[in-house]
Amino acid sequence: MPVLERDLSPHVIQAFPPWLDLPPGYIVNDWIAWQKGKLVADKIRKTPSLLDTAINRLVTRSDTLFAADHEWLELLRTRDIAVITGILEANDSEGQRLRSSTPFSRKPFIEPEEAEAIYERAHLG
């Protein structure tokens, strides 16, 4: 394989314009949420009662829910497992939006070791 000898760094095109002002690691964080979503979807398929755990978490703090939490609560109460797991695994903007406020955090959905492995993969390759 030939080695590229000229410096292309002045020709690097930024992924996003500077005015967009994305927080550091924004894209990486979306990827991390997507990987966690896929992991949670797999667990939900194996143990459907995990959906009840998510519902209970939301219901217990019903006085302090944000709009996204209410949306998740409605989805969990009215949609079947295939729809929920589809959202968690979707690589589209709707999946990304919903995963950004997921009720599937911490145990029993994500074990600390699983989260650490995802973070390492995201940041170290």
VMD Tcl script that builds the backbone (N, CA, C; Angstrom):
set m [mol new atoms 375]
animate dup $m
set s [atomselect $m all]
$s set {name element resname resid chain x y z} {
  {N N MET 1 A 0.849 -1.175 0.000}
  {CA C MET 1 A 0.000 0.000 0.000}
  {C C MET 1 A 0.894 1.239 0.000}
  {N N PRO 2 A 0.694 2.184 -0.936}
  {CA C PRO 2 A 1.541 3.365 -1.012}
  {C C PRO 2 A 1.291 4.298 0.174}
  {N N VAL 3 A 2.347 4.963 0.583}
  {CA C VAL 3 A 2.263 5.910 1.685}
  {C C VAL 3 A 1.998 7.293 1.108}
  {N N LEU 4 A 1.045 7.988 1.676}
  {CA C LEU 4 A 0.721 9.341 1.241}
  {C C LEU 4 A 1.764 10.280 1.804}
  {N N GLU 5 A 2.446 11.009 0.947}
  {CA C GLU 5 A 3.558 11.831 1.411}
  {C C GLU 5 A 3.217 13.302 1.556}
  {N N ARG 6 A 2.118 13.749 1.009}
  {CA C ARG 6 A 1.810 15.164 1.152}
  {C C ARG 6 A 0.866 15.383 2.337}
  {N N ASP 7 A 0.973 16.528 2.941}
  {CA C ASP 7 A 0.176 16.870 4.113}
  {C C ASP 7 A -1.194 17.380 3.672}
  {N N LEU 8 A -2.251 16.674 4.062}
  {CA C LEU 8 A -3.607 17.067 3.692}
  {C C LEU 8 A -4.322 17.838 4.800}
  {N N SER 9 A -3.645 18.092 5.925}
  {CA C SER 9 A -4.310 18.723 7.064}
  {C C SER 9 A -4.963 20.063 6.736}
  {N N PRO 10 A -4.410 20.902 5.832}
  {CA C PRO 10 A -5.127 22.143 5.535}
  {C C PRO 10 A -6.430 21.904 4.777}
  {N N HIS 11 A -6.618 20.697 4.269}
  {CA C HIS 11 A -7.795 20.391 3.480}
  {C C HIS 11 A -8.840 19.602 4.262}
  {N N VAL 12 A -8.648 19.473 5.554}
  {CA C VAL 12 A -9.603 18.746 6.383}
  {C C VAL 12 A -10.885 19.565 6.482}
  {N N ILE 13 A -11.996 18.927 6.230}
  {CA C ILE 13 A -13.293 19.595 6.310}
  {C C ILE 13 A -13.943 19.194 7.629}
  {N N GLN 14 A -14.342 20.193 8.401}
  {CA C GLN 14 A -14.985 19.912 9.683}
  {C C GLN 14 A -16.322 19.221 9.451}
  {N N ALA 15 A -16.663 18.322 10.383}
  {CA C ALA 15 A -17.936 17.607 10.280}
  {C C ALA 15 A -19.117 18.557 10.459}
  {N N PHE 16 A -18.942 19.575 11.289}
  {CA C PHE 16 A -20.012 20.527 11.559}
  {C C PHE 16 A -19.438 21.939 11.509}
  {N N PRO 17 A -20.227 22.896 11.071}
  {CA C PRO 17 A -19.730 24.273 11.028}
  {C C PRO 17 A -19.490 24.799 12.435}
  {N N PRO 18 A -18.511 25.696 12.606}
  {CA C PRO 18 A -18.177 26.210 13.949}
  {C C PRO 18 A -19.359 26.878 14.649}
  {N N TRP 19 A -20.272 27.492 13.887}
  {CA C TRP 19 A -21.395 28.191 14.508}
  {C C TRP 19 A -22.390 27.244 15.164}
  {N N LEU 20 A -22.319 25.945 14.827}
  {CA C LEU 20 A -23.257 24.996 15.414}
  {C C LEU 20 A -22.997 24.811 16.906}
  {N N ASP 21 A -21.766 25.012 17.338}
  {CA C ASP 21 A -21.402 25.006 18.760}
  {C C ASP 21 A -21.826 23.717 19.483}
  {N N LEU 22 A -21.476 22.581 18.894}
  {CA C LEU 22 A -21.774 21.306 19.543}
  {C C LEU 22 A -20.853 21.111 20.747}
  {N N PRO 23 A -21.350 20.516 21.816}
  {CA C PRO 23 A -20.491 20.237 22.963}
  {C C PRO 23 A -19.417 19.216 22.584}
  {N N PRO 24 A -18.282 19.248 23.276}
  {CA C PRO 24 A -17.221 18.274 22.983}
  {C C PRO 24 A -17.753 16.852 23.126}
  {N N GLY 25 A -17.395 15.998 22.201}
  {CA C GLY 25 A -17.793 14.597 22.275}
  {C C GLY 25 A -19.233 14.329 21.903}
  {N N TYR 26 A -19.908 15.293 21.315}
  {CA C TYR 26 A -21.334 15.140 21.023}
  {C C TYR 26 A -21.619 13.899 20.185}
  {N N ILE 27 A -20.905 13.736 19.103}
  {CA C ILE 27 A -21.133 12.597 18.226}
  {C C ILE 27 A -20.772 11.302 18.949}
  {N N VAL 28 A -19.679 11.319 19.696}
  {CA C VAL 28 A -19.273 10.137 20.467}
  {C C VAL 28 A -20.363 9.766 21.469}
  {N N ASN 29 A -20.932 10.762 22.115}
  {CA C ASN 29 A -21.983 10.488 23.100}
  {C C ASN 29 A -23.212 9.862 22.449}
  {N N ASP 30 A -23.540 10.287 21.249}
  {CA C ASP 30 A -24.661 9.673 20.530}
  {C C ASP 30 A -24.361 8.211 20.218}
  {N N TRP 31 A -23.130 7.943 19.801}
  {CA C TRP 31 A -22.725 6.567 19.504}
  {C C TRP 31 A -22.803 5.712 20.767}
  {N N ILE 32 A -22.343 6.259 21.881}
  {CA C ILE 32 A -22.398 5.546 23.162}
  {C C ILE 32 A -23.848 5.225 23.523}
  {N N ALA 33 A -24.733 6.200 23.389}
  {CA C ALA 33 A -26.154 5.972 23.700}
  {C C ALA 33 A -26.745 4.909 22.779}
  {N N TRP 34 A -26.324 4.904 21.523}
  {CA C TRP 34 A -26.822 3.907 20.570}
  {C C TRP 34 A -26.353 2.512 20.961}
  {N N GLN 35 A -25.077 2.384 21.353}
  {CA C GLN 35 A -24.558 1.080 21.769}
  {C C GLN 35 A -25.266 0.593 23.026}
  {N N LYS 36 A -25.486 1.502 23.969}
  {CA C LYS 36 A -26.235 1.127 25.170}
  {C C LYS 36 A -27.661 0.722 24.811}
  {N N GLY 37 A -28.259 1.446 23.876}
  {CA C GLY 37 A -29.616 1.114 23.429}
  {C C GLY 37 A -29.691 -0.288 22.854}
  {N N LYS 38 A -28.695 -0.658 22.052}
  {CA C LYS 38 A -28.689 -2.003 21.477}
  {C C LYS 38 A -28.525 -3.060 22.561}
  {N N LEU 39 A -27.705 -2.772 23.549}
  {CA C LEU 39 A -27.502 -3.698 24.659}
  {C C LEU 39 A -28.802 -3.869 25.457}
  {N N VAL 40 A -29.453 -2.771 25.758}
  {CA C VAL 40 A -30.713 -2.805 26.510}
  {C C VAL 40 A -31.795 -3.529 25.709}
  {N N ALA 41 A -31.860 -3.271 24.416}
  {CA C ALA 41 A -32.863 -3.950 23.575}
  {C C ALA 41 A -32.699 -5.460 23.648}
  {N N ASP 42 A -31.472 -5.909 23.600}
  {CA C ASP 42 A -31.206 -7.349 23.691}
  {C C ASP 42 A -31.667 -7.901 25.041}
  {N N LYS 43 A -31.393 -7.164 26.107}
  {CA C LYS 43 A -31.809 -7.603 27.445}
  {C C LYS 43 A -33.333 -7.627 27.578}
  {N N ILE 44 A -33.997 -6.647 26.993}
  {CA C ILE 44 A -35.462 -6.596 27.061}
  {C C ILE 44 A -36.072 -7.778 26.318}
  {N N ARG 45 A -35.501 -8.136 25.186}
  {CA C ARG 45 A -36.014 -9.299 24.455}
  {C C ARG 45 A -35.883 -10.571 25.296}
  {N N LYS 46 A -34.799 -10.678 26.049}
  {CA C LYS 46 A -34.565 -11.867 26.878}
  {C C LYS 46 A -35.388 -11.833 28.165}
  {N N THR 47 A -35.630 -10.612 28.689}
  {CA C THR 47 A -36.360 -10.453 29.946}
  {C C THR 47 A -37.370 -9.323 29.786}
  {N N PRO 48 A -38.527 -9.607 29.199}
  {CA C PRO 48 A -39.527 -8.559 28.942}
  {C C PRO 48 A -39.997 -7.812 30.188}
  {N N SER 49 A -39.882 -8.412 31.354}
  {CA C SER 49 A -40.318 -7.743 32.586}
  {C C SER 49 A -39.479 -6.497 32.892}
  {N N LEU 50 A -38.359 -6.334 32.196}
  {CA C LEU 50 A -37.565 -5.120 32.378}
  {C C LEU 50 A -38.349 -3.872 31.976}
  {N N LEU 51 A -39.303 -4.038 31.076}
  {CA C LEU 51 A -40.149 -2.892 30.706}
  {C C LEU 51 A -40.937 -2.402 31.913}
  {N N ASP 52 A -41.399 -3.335 32.751}
  {CA C ASP 52 A -42.116 -2.953 33.970}
  {C C ASP 52 A -41.202 -2.176 34.912}
  {N N THR 53 A -39.944 -2.561 34.976}
  {CA C THR 53 A -38.973 -1.849 35.810}
  {C C THR 53 A -38.844 -0.407 35.338}
  {N N ALA 54 A -38.754 -0.206 34.025}
  {CA C ALA 54 A -38.647 1.150 33.481}
  {C C ALA 54 A -39.910 1.959 33.773}
  {N N ILE 55 A -41.064 1.340 33.599}
  {CA C ILE 55 A -42.325 2.029 33.898}
  {C C ILE 55 A -42.371 2.429 35.361}
  {N N ASN 56 A -42.011 1.511 36.242}
  {CA C ASN 56 A -42.039 1.797 37.683}
  {C C ASN 56 A -41.088 2.928 38.050}
  {N N ARG 57 A -39.919 2.966 37.430}
  {CA C ARG 57 A -38.984 4.067 37.695}
  {C C ARG 57 A -39.599 5.405 37.325}
  {N N LEU 58 A -40.278 5.440 36.205}
  {CA C LEU 58 A -40.889 6.690 35.772}
  {C C LEU 58 A -42.079 7.063 36.649}
  {N N VAL 59 A -42.895 6.087 36.990}
  {CA C VAL 59 A -44.083 6.348 37.799}
  {C C VAL 59 A -43.691 6.840 39.195}
  {N N THR 60 A -42.616 6.280 39.752}
  {CA C THR 60 A -42.220 6.670 41.113}
  {C C THR 60 A -41.812 8.130 41.193}
  {N N ARG 61 A -41.343 8.657 40.123}
  {CA C ARG 61 A -40.976 10.082 40.144}
  {C C ARG 61 A -41.869 10.902 39.219}
  {N N SER 62 A -43.111 10.522 39.155}
  {CA C SER 62 A -44.059 11.153 38.228}
  {C C SER 62 A -44.225 12.653 38.460}
  {N N ASP 63 A -43.953 13.131 39.664}
  {CA C ASP 63 A -44.088 14.569 39.946}
  {C C ASP 63 A -42.975 15.396 39.314}
  {N N THR 64 A -41.889 14.747 38.932}
  {CA C THR 64 A -40.739 15.489 38.414}
  {C C THR 64 A -40.346 15.078 36.997}
  {N N LEU 65 A -41.247 14.495 36.259}
  {CA C LEU 65 A -40.921 14.030 34.914}
  {C C LEU 65 A -40.866 15.180 33.916}
  {N N PHE 66 A -39.916 15.067 33.005}
  {CA C PHE 66 A -39.829 16.000 31.883}
  {C C PHE 66 A -40.729 15.490 30.765}
  {N N ALA 67 A -40.905 16.296 29.739}
  {CA C ALA 67 A -41.748 15.909 28.602}
  {C C ALA 67 A -41.262 14.607 27.964}
  {N N ALA 68 A -39.954 14.458 27.836}
  {CA C ALA 68 A -39.405 13.235 27.235}
  {C C ALA 68 A -39.708 12.011 28.095}
  {N N ASP 69 A -39.694 12.184 29.414}
  {CA C ASP 69 A -40.040 11.070 30.310}
  {C C ASP 69 A -41.497 10.661 30.112}
  {N N HIS 70 A -42.372 11.647 29.971}
  {CA C HIS 70 A -43.785 11.349 29.721}
  {C C HIS 70 A -43.953 10.617 28.389}
  {N N GLU 71 A -43.165 11.030 27.401}
  {CA C GLU 71 A -43.234 10.353 26.106}
  {C C GLU 71 A -42.807 8.895 26.240}
  {N N TRP 72 A -41.722 8.654 26.970}
  {CA C TRP 72 A -41.276 7.281 27.194}
  {C C TRP 72 A -42.331 6.481 27.954}
  {N N LEU 73 A -42.908 7.086 28.979}
  {CA C LEU 73 A -43.930 6.392 29.767}
  {C C LEU 73 A -45.101 5.980 28.875}
  {N N GLU 74 A -45.520 6.867 28.018}
  {CA C GLU 74 A -46.610 6.551 27.086}
  {C C GLU 74 A -46.192 5.419 26.137}
  {N N LEU 75 A -44.986 5.495 25.601}
  {CA C LEU 75 A -44.507 4.431 24.716}
  {C C LEU 75 A -44.462 3.085 25.433}
  {N N LEU 76 A -43.939 3.087 26.646}
  {CA C LEU 76 A -43.802 1.840 27.401}
  {C C LEU 76 A -45.155 1.236 27.754}
  {N N ARG 77 A -46.133 2.087 27.971}
  {CA C ARG 77 A -47.466 1.597 28.333}
  {C C ARG 77 A -48.280 1.149 27.125}
  {N N THR 78 A -47.991 1.691 25.952}
  {CA C THR 78 A -48.873 1.434 24.819}
  {C C THR 78 A -48.241 0.646 23.680}
  {N N ARG 79 A -46.957 0.530 23.633}
  {CA C ARG 79 A -46.298 -0.135 22.509}
  {C C ARG 79 A -45.761 -1.494 22.916}
  {N N ASP 80 A -45.588 -2.363 21.943}
  {CA C ASP 80 A -45.073 -3.694 22.258}
  {C C ASP 80 A -43.544 -3.687 22.258}
  {N N ILE 81 A -42.994 -4.812 22.662}
  {CA C ILE 81 A -41.538 -4.945 22.807}
  {C C ILE 81 A -40.818 -4.650 21.494}
  {N N ALA 82 A -41.372 -5.079 20.383}
  {CA C ALA 82 A -40.704 -4.860 19.091}
  {C C ALA 82 A -40.536 -3.370 18.793}
  {N N VAL 83 A -41.528 -2.569 19.118}
  {CA C VAL 83 A -41.435 -1.124 18.879}
  {C C VAL 83 A -40.395 -0.506 19.807}
  {N N ILE 84 A -40.441 -0.865 21.080}
  {CA C ILE 84 A -39.498 -0.305 22.058}
  {C C ILE 84 A -38.063 -0.669 21.689}
  {N N THR 85 A -37.822 -1.945 21.401}
  {CA C THR 85 A -36.459 -2.359 21.048}
  {C C THR 85 A -36.034 -1.729 19.714}
  {N N GLY 86 A -36.992 -1.534 18.820}
  {CA C GLY 86 A -36.687 -0.865 17.557}
  {C C GLY 86 A -36.211 0.561 17.770}
  {N N ILE 87 A -36.853 1.266 18.687}
  {CA C ILE 87 A -36.444 2.635 19.023}
  {C C ILE 87 A -35.031 2.623 19.601}
  {N N LEU 88 A -34.784 1.701 20.522}
  {CA C LEU 88 A -33.470 1.651 21.174}
  {C C LEU 88 A -32.341 1.333 20.194}
  {N N GLU 89 A -32.655 0.617 19.134}
  {CA C GLU 89 A -31.630 0.207 18.172}
  {C C GLU 89 A -31.585 1.080 16.914}
  {N N ALA 90 A -32.550 1.958 16.746}
  {CA C ALA 90 A -32.647 2.748 15.515}
  {C C ALA 90 A -31.449 3.671 15.344}
  {N N ASN 91 A -30.943 3.735 14.120}
  {CA C ASN 91 A -29.813 4.632 13.859}
  {C C ASN 91 A -30.297 5.899 13.150}
  {N N ASP 92 A -31.506 6.329 13.485}
  {CA C ASP 92 A -32.057 7.536 12.886}
  {C C ASP 92 A -32.208 8.635 13.935}
  {N N SER 93 A -32.640 9.807 13.497}
  {CA C SER 93 A -32.729 10.947 14.409}
  {C C SER 93 A -33.787 10.738 15.498}
  {N N GLU 94 A -34.866 10.032 15.174}
  {CA C GLU 94 A -35.899 9.764 16.180}
  {C C GLU 94 A -35.361 8.849 17.281}
  {N N GLY 95 A -34.646 7.807 16.887}
  {CA C GLY 95 A -34.024 6.928 17.871}
  {C C GLY 95 A -33.026 7.687 18.730}
  {N N GLN 96 A -32.229 8.517 18.094}
  {CA C GLN 96 A -31.243 9.321 18.822}
  {C C GLN 96 A -31.931 10.252 19.815}
  {N N ARG 97 A -32.991 10.897 19.370}
  {CA C ARG 97 A -33.718 11.822 20.244}
  {C C ARG 97 A -34.277 11.100 21.465}
  {N N LEU 98 A -34.905 9.951 21.242}
  {CA C LEU 98 A -35.497 9.220 22.363}
  {C C LEU 98 A -34.438 8.606 23.275}
  {N N ARG 99 A -33.349 8.130 22.704}
  {CA C ARG 99 A -32.284 7.567 23.547}
  {C C ARG 99 A -31.634 8.627 24.423}
  {N N SER 100 A -31.699 9.882 24.020}
  {CA C SER 100 A -31.066 10.935 24.819}
  {C C SER 100 A -31.783 11.155 26.148}
  {N N SER 101 A -32.964 10.599 26.291}
  {CA C SER 101 A -33.712 10.732 27.550}
  {C C SER 101 A -34.223 9.374 28.030}
  {N N THR 102 A -33.468 8.351 27.782}
  {CA C THR 102 A -33.914 6.989 28.059}
  {C C THR 102 A -34.129 6.692 29.544}
  {N N PRO 103 A -35.172 5.947 29.869}
  {CA C PRO 103 A -35.376 5.506 31.255}
  {C C PRO 103 A -34.595 4.220 31.562}
  {N N PHE 104 A -33.793 3.753 30.607}
  {CA C PHE 104 A -33.089 2.477 30.749}
  {C C PHE 104 A -31.645 2.675 31.181}
  {N N SER 105 A -31.423 3.447 32.210}
  {CA C SER 105 A -30.057 3.663 32.675}
  {C C SER 105 A -29.795 2.837 33.935}
  {N N ARG 106 A -28.538 2.675 34.227}
  {CA C ARG 106 A -28.096 1.943 35.428}
  {C C ARG 106 A -28.602 0.505 35.435}
  {N N LYS 107 A -28.339 -0.167 36.545}
  {CA C LYS 107 A -28.811 -1.540 36.720}
  {C C LYS 107 A -30.323 -1.530 36.793}
  {N N PRO 108 A -31.011 -2.489 36.337}
  {CA C PRO 108 A -30.598 -3.748 35.740}
  {C C PRO 108 A -30.396 -3.657 34.217}
  {N N PHE 109 A -30.505 -2.437 33.679}
  {CA C PHE 109 A -30.409 -2.292 32.229}
  {C C PHE 109 A -28.962 -2.289 31.739}
  {N N ILE 110 A -28.123 -1.539 32.411}
  {CA C ILE 110 A -26.714 -1.439 32.046}
  {C C ILE 110 A -25.877 -1.679 33.297}
  {N N GLU 111 A -25.059 -2.697 33.235}
  {CA C GLU 111 A -24.130 -2.965 34.336}
  {C C GLU 111 A -22.931 -2.018 34.195}
  {N N PRO 112 A -22.306 -1.629 35.301}
  {CA C PRO 112 A -21.160 -0.722 35.214}
  {C C PRO 112 A -20.056 -1.229 34.277}
  {N N GLU 113 A -19.821 -2.524 34.303}
  {CA C GLU 113 A -18.769 -3.097 33.447}
  {C C GLU 113 A -19.137 -2.964 31.966}
  {N N GLU 114 A -20.419 -3.120 31.669}
  {CA C GLU 114 A -20.876 -2.990 30.284}
  {C C GLU 114 A -20.719 -1.546 29.803}
  {N N ALA 115 A -21.095 -0.606 30.653}
  {CA C ALA 115 A -20.952 0.808 30.299}
  {C C ALA 115 A -19.481 1.157 30.093}
  {N N GLU 116 A -18.637 0.671 30.985}
  {CA C GLU 116 A -17.205 0.949 30.868}
  {C C GLU 116 A -16.643 0.399 29.561}
  {N N ALA 117 A -17.055 -0.789 29.184}
  {CA C ALA 117 A -16.578 -1.384 27.929}
  {C C ALA 117 A -17.014 -0.544 26.726}
  {N N ILE 118 A -18.223 -0.018 26.768}
  {CA C ILE 118 A -18.712 0.831 25.672}
  {C C ILE 118 A -17.924 2.135 25.626}
  {N N TYR 119 A -17.684 2.753 26.785}
  {CA C TYR 119 A -16.912 3.992 26.831}
  {C C TYR 119 A -15.491 3.769 26.303}
  {N N GLU 120 A -14.884 2.674 26.734}
  {CA C GLU 120 A -13.523 2.376 26.257}
  {C C GLU 120 A -13.499 2.204 24.753}
  {N N ARG 121 A -14.465 1.488 24.229}
  {CA C ARG 121 A -14.521 1.256 22.779}
  {C C ARG 121 A -14.722 2.584 22.038}
  {N N ALA 122 A -15.523 3.467 22.604}
  {CA C ALA 122 A -15.791 4.760 21.961}
  {C C ALA 122 A -14.567 5.653 21.948}
  {N N HIS 123 A -13.811 5.628 23.025}
  {CA C HIS 123 A -12.711 6.571 23.163}
  {C C HIS 123 A -11.352 5.987 22.781}
  {N N LEU 124 A -11.229 4.680 22.828}
  {CA C LEU 124 A -9.934 4.073 22.511}
  {C C LEU 124 A -9.933 3.309 21.200}
  {N N GLY 125 A -11.126 3.046 20.684}
  {CA C GLY 125 A -11.206 2.343 19.400}
  {C C GLY 125 A -11.369 0.870 19.541}
}
mol reanalyze $m
mol bondsrecalc $m
mol representation Tube
mol addrep $m
